[in-house]
Amino acid sequence: MRAIIDRLEDGFAVVELEDETTVNIPLETAPAGAREGAVVEYENGAILSIDEQATAERAARLRARLERLKKR
């Protein structure tokens, strides 16, 4: 399942799932490069991988949204 790392906190990656619930994953079990805002593949309580392309696309959408809001 796809999920997003919401934040890094106290040695955990707080991951927001598709149903908007969150789970805490120990950072030592997360893949290298785990960071806030990363789109990840999550299964059975673990982050399997980071989807770099989806993460970049998400960041671009958020930047565009912020720019639109600044113009108001």
N, C-alpha and C positions, 0 to 999 in steps of 0.2 A: 504494500500500500504506500502511496505517496504521503509524505508528511513534511513539515517545515520546522527547522530548529528556531524556536521563538527566542531563546536566550541561553546564555551560558551562565550558570550560577552554582557556586559552592561545589565545584567539581562535577557538575552534572550538565548535560544538554537537556533543556526543557523542550520537548518535541510536541508540536500541536498536530494532532491527527485530523483526518478528514471530517470527523464528526465534532470537531472543535474541542475535544477533550485533550488534556495534556498528560504526558508521561515523562518521568525523569530517567535519563539514561546516563550511567557513569561515563564520564569523558574518556577514561582509559579504555573503554570498550568501543568507542566511536572511531570511525575511520579518520586517518590523518586529514587535516584540512577542515574538520567540522567547525562551522562558524555560524553566528546568528544570521538568519535569513536563508540558509542553505536549504534547497529542496533535496530530500533524502528518500531512499527506499527503506521502509520500516516493516519489520515482520517479527512476530513472537518476542517482543520486548527488546529488539536490537535494531540499530541502524546498520543496514547492509551495505549501502553505498551512498555516495553523494552524486546527484545528477547536476553536473556543472552547467550543462546547456540550459536546463530548466531554471537553475538558479540565476544565470545571467539574464534570461528572458524575464524572470520575475523582477529582478532589480531594475531592468529597463522600464517595465510597466510602472513600477513604483516611482521612479524618477520622473517619468512623463506625467503621472498624476500629480506629483508635488509641484511640478512646473505649472500645470494648469491651475492649481489652487493659488499659487503665488500671483498669477495674473488677475485674480479676482479683485 
